[in-house]
């Protein structure tokens, strides 16, 4: 949801053109800088924050839109799978909303956008990035849990079940706080939910990375595929090195964990420190506030491009690939079947989630 920093800016911030005017004394939520003195103090740094970061989010929007258009215009065999397209659409929305907010009327300092519109533009950002990471995690988890049935999990019903609740929570909270902006407890609860979501995803991604790394090491140490009770076949193109896709997914998971943990740490600091909704401060120092928020936006960009890198890798049809096994021995011994099982995955396991059910499992 929109942070209380942004809401307070929307309610109380002075226009840049009226920098000499006395600021309002009534405010809600987290303390902000005194805009009429902070903006001249920042100078070019404020422009970089607005237009530099806004342009970076705009680049994300352009890149994702280009991939979406290319995907829709390509033939069916080369078209990215359902999971890729969903994540790309969410990233497009995230980049567009952040770009518009920062470039047009950051924190409502220019009073260009109506308050309701500015609230809406900022509010939908966090659900986009959180939902995208949730969907990709579920794809990776389903590789291990649902196994050969994971490719049919990505139905419209299941996707809506994941995406709608968080978007609804954000919108309901925003409507409530728009009419009753002084409910600090509700703001704190929404921030806490965001932190819990992010920490949970970081833990889940670290677990997936651990399983993949354990499987990868087990396969290398065994020296023979027949020694494992069960194998996952990660198909790679003829020109790709052995195990490249596995290592790529591990790196994606590690990057997501690191970015998510740092972002959560900053959010917890914001909630519990001088920037929190229960802080007694009316205004905060200009430079620490700008550095803190700049760091938050940079982390959002980092996590967005990690997702973009994962979703932009297109899968190829199975008959164009070669495969090799990555052993899961030791990871699923309690669940191993009596006979060996090979599950065929595309080069990009994320992108293959939307494949049809035809002949993907080899028993």
N, C-alpha and C positions, 0 to 999 in steps of 0.2 A: 504494500500500500504506500501511498505517499507519506513520506516521513513528516514528522511534526516540524522539522526545519523548513521544509518546503511549504507546508500549510501556513506557518507563521509568516513566511515571506509573502505568500499570496494574500494574506489578510492585512499585513501591516507594513510591507516594504514600501519605500519611497521610490518614485521614478528617478532614473539617472538624470533626467533633465532638470529635476528639482533638488539637486544635491545640497543646496544651501538651505532648504526648508527644514524646520524643526521636526524631528522624528516623532512618531506616535509613541506613547508610553504604555498603552494597553497591548498585551500580546498573549499568545497561547502557545503551549507546547515548548519545544526545545528552544533555548536562547540562540539568537543569531547575532551577527555583527550589526553595528549601526551603519546601514547602507550609505547614508549621506557622507560618512567619513571613511568607510572601508573601501569603497570603490575608487576614490582618488588615491588612497594609500596603496592599493594593489597595482594600479596603473596597467601596464601591458600584461601582467600576470592574470588579471581578470579577463582580458580579451582572449588569452590563451585558454583559460578554463572554459569560457563560453564557446568560442568558435573553433579552437583547436580540438578539444574533445568532441564538440558537436560534429566537426568534419570527420573525425575518426569513426564515430557512430554512423555517419553518412556513408563512409567507405564500406563499412560492414553491410549496410542496407543495399548499396549498389552491387556488391559482390554476391550477396545472397539472391537478389532479384535477377541477376544475370544467370546464375545457376538454375533458378526456378524456370526462367523463360527458356533456357536451353533444354532443360529436362522436358518441358511440355511440348517443345517442337521436335524432339528426337523421336526415333522409332521406338517401339515398345521394348525391343531387346536391349537397347542401350539406356533406357529410361531408369533413373534412380528409383529405388524401391520406396514403399510407403513411409517407412521411418525417416529416410533422408528428407523427403519432401515436407513432412510435418515439422521436423526440426528446422529446416531452412525457412519455412513460413514464419515460425515463431521467432527466429533470429531476425528476419526481415522486419517484423513488427517491433521488436525490441530496438533495433537500430534506428528505425524511422521515428519512434516515439521519443527516444533520447535525443536524437538530432534536432527534431522540431522544438523540443522543450529548451534545450541549451542555446540553440542559435537564434530562436525568435524572441523568447522572453524568459530567460533564466531567472528563476525565483521571483518572477513577476516584477522585476526591477524596472521594467519599461511600461508595464500595464498595457501591453498590446493584446494579449489574450484575455478573454473573460475568465474569471476565477474558476467557474465550473469546468470550462474547457481545459484550463491548465491542470486542474486536479485530475481530470480524466486522462490526459496525456501522460502524466507522470505515474499514475496509479497502475496502468496496465503493463509497465515495464518489468517489474519484479516477477509477476506470474509467468511472463513469457520465458524468462531465462530459467526459472525454477522448474516449470513444466517440461521444458526441453531436456534438461538434465535428468528429470525423473523418468521420462520416456526412454531415453537412451540407457539408463541404468536398468530399467525393466527388461529391455532387450538383452542386455548382457546377462542379467540374472536368469532369464528364461532359457538361455543357452544351457545352463547347468541344471535348472530345476525341471523345466518342461521337456528339455532335450529335443527329440525329433518333432514334438508338437509346438515348439516355440514359434515357428513361422506362421501359424494360424492364430496366434494370440492377438496380433495387432488388428483387431476389428474396430469399427467405428464406435461401438458401445464401450469397449474397454478404454479407448482413447478419451472419450468424453468423460468416463468415470474418473479418470486421472486429472483431466484438465479443468473441468467445470467447477468442482468444489473450491479450489484455490482462487480462481477468477471471481467466483461468486462472493467468497469471503472478502476479498479486496474491495469489490464494488459496494457491498453492503456496508462495510466499515467506512468507506469514503463518504457515502451518502449520509450516514449518521453523523460523522465528524464535520461534514460541511454545514449541517444545520445546528449541531451542538459542538462547536470546536473546542470547548474547554473540558472534554472528557479525557483527561490524561491517562486514566487507567485503561481505557479501550485502546488508545494508541500504544501503550506499553505492551498490552497483550498481543496486538498485531505484530509488533516488533519481535516479541518473544517467539511467536509462531514462525516468523521468518528465520530466526536464528536456529530454531529446532529443526526446521526443514533442511536448512543448509548443513547443519552438523550431521543430521541423519544421512544425507546424500554423501557427505564426505566419508563417513564411516562405511557406507555401503560400497562406494567406489574403492576404498582401500581394501575391503574384503574381496571384491572381484579381482583387483590387481594381485592380491596375495594368492588367490586360487590359480590364476593364470601363470604367475611366476613359479609357483610350486609345481604345476603341471609341466611347465617348460623345463625346469631343472630336472624333474623326474625323468622326462623323456631323454634328456641328454645323458643322464647318469646310467640309464638302463642299457642304452646301446642297441636295443632291439625292441621293436614294436610288439612282438608276441609276448613279452614278459608282463605287459599290463593287462588288467582285467577288462578295461574299457578304453576306447580311444575317441578323441574328437579329431576329425579331419578338417584342417584349415586349408582350403584350396587357395593356391597362389598361381599367378601367371608364370609362364615358362621362364621369363626373364627375371623373376623375383627370387631373392635368396630364401633359403629354407628358414621358416620361422619369422619372416619379416612382419607378417600381419599380427602375429601374437605379440611381438615386441611393440608394435605400433599401438595396439590397444592398451597394453600395460602403461606405456608412456602417457597416453590420453588420460587414463585413470589417475595416474600419479599427479599429472598437472591439475586435474579437476580437484583432487584432494587438497593439494597445496593452496590453490587459489581459494577454494571454499573455506578452508580453515582460517586463512588470513583475513578473508572478508568477514567471517563470523567474529573473529577477535576484535576487529575494528568496530563492528556493530555492537558488540557487548561493551566495549569501551565507551561508545557513544551513549548507550543506554544507562550506564552506571556512573559516568563522569559528568563533567560540567555541561556536556551537550544533551544530557538526558531530560526527559519530560518533567522529572521531579526536581530538577536543579533549581536552586534559589537565584541563580544569576539571571539578570534581565538581558544583558548583552555579553558577547564573548569577544575575545581579542580577534582581530581581523586575520592575521597571518596564520595562526594555528588552525582556525576554522577552514581557511582556503586549502591549506596543505592536507588536512584530514579529508575533506570532500574530494579533492583531486585524487588522493590515493584510492578512495572508494570507486571513483569512476574508472580509474586505470585498471583496477581489479575486475570490474564489470567487463571492460573491453577484453582483458586477458581471457576470462572465462568464456566470453562470446566467441573469440577466435579459436579457442580450443574446440568448442562445439562445431564451429564452421569447418575446421580441419577434419573432424571426424565425419561430419555429414556430407562433405563435398567429395569424399572418396567413393566413387561409384563401383558397385559390384558388376561382375561380368557373368555371362551365362556359364553354367557348369561345364559344358562340353569344351570350352575354350581354355580350361585350366588343368593344372596338375595338382595333386594333393599330397599331403604328408601328415602323419599323425602327431598329435600332441597328447601325451599320456595324461590321464587323470587318475592314475593309480595313487592311492594314498589319500586322495581328496574325497573319493566317493566309495570307499571300500565297503562301508556299511550298506550302500545302496546298489552295489554292483550286481549285474544280472548273472545268470548262470552261463550265458554265452556272450561272446564278444559283440560289441555294438559299435558301428561307425556312423557318425552323424555328419553329413556333408554340409559345410558352411561356405558361403561365398567369401571372396577376399576381404570384403568389409562386412563383418558380422552384423553391424548396425544396419547397414543398408539392406540386408537380406531378410529383415523381419517381415517385410511385406510380401514375400514370395508366396505363391500358391502352395497347396499341400501336395502337389503331384511329385511322387518319387524322390523326395529329398532325404528320406531315411533309408539306410542300407543295413539290413539286419542279417 
